[in-house]
Amino acid sequence: MKTANNSQNIPFNEAQQAWLGGFFAGMHSHILQSAGSGDAANARAITILYGSQTGNSESVAHDAAQVAKAHGLNPSILGMDEIEADSFTKLEYLLIITSTYGEGEMPDNAQLLWDTISSDDSIELANMKYSVLALGDTSYDLYCQAGIEWDQRLEKLGAKRLYERVDCDVDFDDAAESWISNIIPLMADGATAITIDSTSTSSAAKYGRKNPFPGKLVANRLLSSPDSSKEICHYEISIAGSELSYEAGDALNVVPVNCPELVTDIIQAIGCRGDEDEPVSGVLMPLTQALAEHFEIKLPSKDLLDEIARRSGGQELNNSLSSGDKDKLSSYLWGRDTLDLLLQFPEMQFSAAEFLALLKPLQHRAYSISSSGKAHPETVHLTISSVRYNSHNREHKGVCSTYLADLADDKTAVRCFFSPNKVFRVPEDNDLPMIMVGPGTGIAPFRAFLQEREFRNAKGINWLFFGDRNATTDFIYQDEIEAMQKSKVLSKLDLAFSRDQEEKIYVQDRMREKGEELFSLLEQGGYFFVCGDALRMAKDVDKALHDVIAKHGKLSEEQATEYVNQMKKDKRYVRDVY
């Protein structure tokens, strides 16, 4: 979940895959009268495995389990890191629900199981019956790749597909509900029905994705220096009166409103007025309101790209699309948004209905919470880098980061809801060491972790690796960090400001410098957390962790990998990366 991108980078896809939870909230199981034994222990067992980076798939897994119980099944819900390969191969009824992370990669909690299942051709799964639900985002090239690979691999190993894989875009409510309602009866075919106590199901949440809480923005302050190359802001949103609560490590999903100037410019570019009334989810509203509140208008959908290419006849765009070369298309789109494409071909016109039909729904953005719910029960703190850049002779702005920075105020209803991250948590044992690597806005959850440890009066070592470009302009929360050092809440601090010296220094370099002590804390059962950029930083930190363990543990490369994998299984190496 996730803090915004670096303000100096031109984002091809600012919209991070957000946590979508509880679309079946309030669903109560029907009471099925038993045709035989009412004992759940005699019901057909099915296993629901989820692969999730941030929690989407886990939420759907619980929804599937509720429906399975109502059909007389006995479901078990497990993360893919909670089952061993030998147990996996013995499963008879299996549902896999997985998101895709990064550039077509498996989620962190699915990687170890996938490595085993994908590399062993001797595995036979002839007794397995399965189906796959893949969560993804069509804005990315390798859409739903993790789910696709699981589906193909299980089939290759002899498993029987009971229902075709369903690939879901970011707005996946209907597709996921349809998949569940179709696959569960197939899993239950011939099973003995049991009585399900509907009173045992969870009650509907008052606020959630379909009914966000209207929070109030009560603080908005600049953290970085005005002279910085970045604009990093601290926000506080009041949730007073909501009866909502959160834990350190959770994410807050914010539903943005599109930039009014961008809405106006797009309406003008397509040749409309803005007052055209169009139906949106059964409600008639002006085009201006629809574009501002309901549709993704910054990043062009694939349908819109295809239609612009067809109508315009633009040679470069058509060649990029038809070539099948993803790098070529990415290069063409780099720095361009929907308005850039419309302005490039000014002769194109769209009716309001035509244009809306080509857009994707406006999605919430998920941000790592930078406060402890125990220390701040009525407010949620966020640490966000505003996305701003110039490209194609226009100023471009991130959708949600600048909604909070420029548009929202204490009179704005900032619609929001929580997504829990049950893995990314402060250790339950207050005496265990905690090592946190969070450069830039990656510090967000670790500010929350430190507040949590202080609230608990925990005695365990807290070690933070933090850095950014320049200490004088980018040392965010410096006063707080120094105060926590003084109070001994923060036991150790290692800083890496990359541009303060001729040779760039990063957090992974500091890790190697302190490798002996770092390994010693891991040997004491220490937890290792990482938050921030997935593309480079997280991979470099992972490599440094392996190197430190190999060197100071006197282990081979293979043994170091086994050590790290065991940390992952024990949930002592956890990442919140984006």
N, C-alpha and C positions, 0 to 999 in steps of 0.2 A: 503495500500500500503504500500512498506514495507521495513523496514530495515532488515538487515540480522540477522540470529540467533546467539545466544551466541556462541563464538568460542570454548568454552569448552564442549558444548553439542554435542552429536553425532546425527545429524538430520536424521530422517527417511525420511523426505521429505523436502529438502531445497527449492524446487521450490514452491514459493507462487503463489497462483492463481492470475494471473496478470490481469490488466485492459486491455480488448480487445475492442477497440472502432472503430466505423466507417467503418465496412467492406463493407458497401454500399456507402461509400463516393463517391460523384460524381454522384450518381444515380439521374436522373431527372424524375419527374412524367410525364407520357404521358398525353396528353390532351384528355380527354374522352368527346365526344360530348354528350350533354344531351338528354336523351330520354324524359324527362319531365321537371320539374323545375330545374333551374340551381342554386337554392339557397341552400347553404351548410347546412342551418338550417333545411332543410327538409330531409337531408340525414340520413341514418340509423346510430345511435350512437353506437359505440363500446368503451369499456373501456379497456385500456392496463395498467395492474398493474405490477410494477417491485419490486422485493425484491433484494436489492443489498447492499453488504458491502462496495464495493469500486467503483462501477460504471459500471461494465460489463453489467448487465441486463438493466440498464437505456439506455445505448447506443443502444442495440438491440431493446428496446422498441421504440425508435425514428425511427429506420429503419423500423420497422413494421408499424408505423404510416404513414410514407411516402407512403408505398405500399398501405395501407388502403385508403388513400386519392385518390390515382390513380384509385382505384376500386369503387369510389363513396361513400365511407364511411366517417363518421365524428368521428375520433378517439379522445379520451381523454387519456392523459398519466399521470399517478399518481404513486407516490411511495406508498407502502402499508401503510405507516404511514400518508398518506394524505387522507384517506377515513375512515369514521366511519363504524362500523359493520352494522348498520341499513341501510345505503346507499348501502353497499356491497350486502346485501341480495336482493336488488331490481334490481340489474343489470341484463340485458337480454343477452347481448353479451359481453363476457369477455375473454381476453387473459392474462394469467399469465406467466411472465418471471422472474425466480428467480434463484439465485445462492445458493450454500450451503456453510455455514460458519463453521469453526472449525470441530468438530467431528459430522457431520450430523446435525448441528443446523441451525435454521432459521437466515437469515441476521438480523442485528439490526433493520432495518426499517420495517421488516415484523413480528416481534415477537408479538407485541400487537394485531394486527389483527388476527394472527394465534391463539393466546391464546383464543380469544373470539370465533372464528369460530370452533375451534377444541373441545371446551368444552361444547357447547350448542347443544344438540341433537334435540332441538325443531325447529331448523332452517329448513325451507323448501326452496329448490332452484329449484323447478320444472320448472320455467320459464327461467332458466339460460342455455345458450349454451356457451360452453367454450373449450379451449385447453390450454395446459401447455408446455412451453419450459423450461427445467431444465439445468442449467449450472453447471458443476462440474469438477472433476479431478479424473481419474481412479486410481491415485496413492493413494487416500484415500479410506478407507474401505467403508464408507457410501456415495458412489458415487451418487450425485444428490439427496440426501435424502430429502431435502426441497421440491423440485419439485415433487418428488414421493408422499410425504405426502399431498401436496395440491391437486394433481390429485385424489388421493384416497378419500380424504375428500369431495371434491365437488361431486364426483360420489355418495358417501354414502348419501349425503344430497339431492339427487334427480336431480342434474344438468345433462344436456345432453352433453356428450363429442362429439364435432363435428369432432375432429381429434385427433388421438392417440398422447399421450405425446412423445416428442422427448428429449432424454437425450444426452447432448453434453459434450465431453471431452474438455480439455483446448484449443485445436485447433478446434474451433467450427464454423468457417466461413461457410463451405458448409452445415452443418447440420442445422444451424440457417436459412440460406437463403432458404433451401428447405422447412423448416417448415413454414416460412412466406409465401412463394409462394403457398403453399398448403392450409393453413388455411384461408388466406384472401379471396380468391374466395368463400369459403364455408360461411364465414361470410357475404359476399356481395350477396349471392344468393337471387335473387328476389328484391334486393334493387334498388332504382332509381339512375341511374348514374348521376354524376354531372361533370361540367367542372372544371378542376384543372389547375390553372395557374402555368405552369412549371417554370416560372421566379422567383416564390416566394420560390423555394426550395433552400437549402443551396448549395453553390458551393463546389466542391471537395477540400479537404485540400491538400496543396502541399506536406506535410509530415504527415505520420501517421504510423499505424501498418504495412501496406503493403509497405510503402516506408519510412522507418526510416531516420531521419536526421543524416548525418555523423558528429557528434560533435567532438570537440577536447578536450582532457583531458589536462587542463592547470594548474591544481593543484592536488597534491596527498601528503598529509602530515599525519603523525601519530598523533592522538589525545591522545590516552592512553599512559601511561608511558611504556618504554621498559621493565620495571619490572612487568607490569600488567599481569594478567592471560588471558587478552583479547588483541586483536589487532583491535582497532577502528580507522578508517581512515576518513579523510575529503577530498572530491573530489570536483573539480569544472570543469564543462564541458561547453565549449563555444558553444553558439547557434547563434553567430554573423552571420548575413547574411541569416538566416533561415526565417525571418518574423514570427517566432513563439513567443508566449507569454504564460505566466502562472501566476497563482495566488498562494498566500500562502495557503497551504492545499492540493494542487494538488500532483500528483505522476509523477515521470519520469520512463518510462519503458526503460530498457537497454537490448539490444540484445547481449548476450555474445558469446564468442568463447570458445570452450572446451580446456582444458589443453593439450598441444601438447604431453607431456609425457604419459598422460592417453590414448590419441588416439593411440600412438605407442604401448603401452602395450596391449591394447585391440586387435589391429590388429594382434599382435604376438600371443595372447592367442587363437584367433579363427583360426589360421593357414593360414592367408592371408599375402600378401606382402604390400598392401597399394596402389599400382599403378593400381589396377583393376578398370576399368572404369564402372560406373554404372549410370543409369538415375535418376536424382533427380528433381522432378517438371519439367520434360521435357528437362532437361539439363544434358548432359553427363559429368561426372566429376570423378576424382580419388577417391577411397575409403577414402583416408586420408583426403581430403577436405570435403567430405560428412560427415564424422564423426566429423570433427572439427567445421563445420559451420552450419549443418542442422539437427542433430539428438541429442536427449537426451541420453547420454551414461553413465551418472553417476547412475541414479536411474533406475533399471530394470523395464520395462513395465510388465504388467500381462501376455501378450503374450510371452515375453521372459522368464519370470519365468516358465511358463507352459512348454515351449519347453525345457528349461534346465532340468527341472524335468523329462520330458519324455525321453530325450536322455541320461541323466546321470544315471537315476535309483537311485539317491541319496535318501536314506531312510528317513533321517530327513526332507529334503526339501519336498519330496512327502507326508510324513505324515502331515507336516504343512499345505500344500495346500489342501489335501483331508479331513482334519479333520473338516474344516469349522470353526475352532476356530481362530478368528481374532487376539486375544492376542498371541496365540501360533505362528502364522505366523509373527506377528510384532516382537516378541521376537527373532525369528530365523533371521529375516532380519536386526535387530538393528545393526547399524554400518557396514553393508555390502553394497557394491555397485555392479554394474555389473561386474567389473573386479574381485572382490572377488569371485563371483559365478563362473566365468569362470576359475579362477585359482584353485578353489576347485575341479573342474572336468577337469583336463588338457587333458584327452583323447578326449574331445568333439572338433569337428571341424565344422566350418560353412563356406559356400561360402559367398562372399561379398553380393550377392543378397539376400541370405537366411537371413543373419544377419540384413541387413537394413530393410527388411520387418517386422522384429519383434520389431523395435524401434519406439518410439514416436518422433514427430518433436521437435526440440530444441525450447524452449519457452523463451520469454523475461522475465525479472524479474522486478517487480515494487518496487520502493523505494519512501518513503515519502521525498518530497523536503525540504531541510533545509535552504532555502533562500526565500526572498520576490522578486517576479518578478518586483515590482516597484523599489525596492532598487538595484536590480541586473538584469536589463533587458536583458543583453547579456550573462549571465552565469547562470548555474543551480548548486546549491550546494547539495551534498549528504553526509550523515553520516552513514557509514556502518561498521559493525563488520565482519571482515574476518573469514570465517568458515574454521577452520583447526583442525584436530584431528587424532590421531593414533588409528587404529583398524585393527585386523587381520594381524598384522606385516607390515602394510603399512601406509604411510601418506595419509590422505584423505583431499581433499580441496573442498570448495564450488564452484559451477560453476561460478557464476557471481561475487561474492565478491572477489575471488582471480583473476578473469580475470582483474578486475579493479586494484587490488593491485599489481599483478605480471606481467601482460602481456601488458596492455594498457600504452601508453605514448603519448607525444604531437604530435607524427606522426601517431598515430592510429586513424582511423575513428571509433569512438564509436557510433554505431548506436542506436538511441534513439527516443522516441516520448512521448508526454504528455498524461496523462489521468486526466481530471478535476474531482474534488470532490466538487460538488456544495453545499454540506451540511457542510463539514469540513472547515469552513471559519471563519475568524475574524469577530466579530459582526459588522454589518453596523453602529450601534450606537456607536460612539467613546467614549461615557461616561459610557457605561456599563462595569461592572467588568468581568474579564476573568480569570478563574482558570484553570491551565494546569497541568496535571499529566503525566509526561513522564520520567520514569527512563531509564538509559542506552541510547541506540540509539533511544529510544522513545522521546528523546528531539528534534529530527530532525524538525518536523513541528512547534514546539514551538519556536525554534530559528527563523524560518520564520515568525511566528506570531508576535514576539517581534520586528523584523525588520519592519514589516508592520505597527505596532502601532507607532513606532518611525517615520516612513515616513509620516504617517498621522498626526503626532503630537497629537495623541489621549490622552485624559485625564483620561480615565477609568483605574481602578486598574488592574494591571497585576500580578498574583500570580503563581509562579512556584513551583511545588513539583518535586524534582529531586533526584536521588540516584543511587548507584551502589554498588560494593563490597567494595572498599577501596578508601578513599578520596585522598590519596597520589598518587595513580596510575590510578584511573578511573574517576576523576573529569574532564570530557571533557568540552571544551569551558570555562574553569574556568575564564580565563582572560576576555573573552567577557561578561560572566555573571556578574562578579564583576564590569566591566565598565558600564553595563546597570543598575546595582544597583546604582552606583554612579551618573549616569545621571537621575535617577528616572524613566527610562523606565520600569525597573523591580521593581515593588512596594514591593513585598514580595517574599522571597525565603526560602523554607524549604527543608533541605537536609536529606537524609536517606542513610548512607553508612552501609550496613548490617553487614560487617565483621570487623568493627572498634571497636567493643566492644563484650563482651562475649555473650550478648543476642542480637540476630539479630533484626535490626530495618528496617522497610520497609516504602515506601511512604504512605501506608494505615494507618500505625501507626501514622505518622505525621498528617494525616488528622484528625484522632480521637482526637489527642492532641489539634488541632486548630479548633475543631468542632464548637464551638460557633460562631467564626468569619466567618468560612466557610459558615455556615447556614445563617448568616446575609447577606452575599453577594449574596447568592442564592435568598433570599427574596427581594433583590434590583434588581432582574432581571439578575443576573450574569449567564454567560455561563460556563459550566463545560466540559472540554475536556480531553480525555484520549488517549494516544498513547503508544503502546508497546505490550508485550506478552499477547496473548489472553487466553492461557491455564490456567495461574495462576494469574498473576498480575492484569489483567483487571477484573477478577472475584472477587479478593480480594478487589480491589478498589470499585467495585460496591457494595459489601457488606458493606464496610465502609461508603459509601455515604448514603445508606439506614439507617445505624445505626446513623449517624450524624443527619440526618433529623428527625428520630424518636425521638432521645434524646432531641435535642435542639429546635425542633418544637413542642415537647410534643404531639407527634402523636403515634397512634398505628402502629403496623407492617403493617397492611393493608392500613392505611392512608399514611404511608411513601411510600409504593409502588405506590399508586395513585399519590402522589406528584412527584415521579421520572418519572412515566409514562407521566405525563403532561409535564415535562421538555423535555422528548423525543419527544412528539408531537410538542412542540414549537421549537424543534431543538436547545434547550439550553443544552442538554446532548448528546454529540456526541463523537463517538469513532473511532479511526483509529488503529485497532488491527489486529494482524496476528499470 
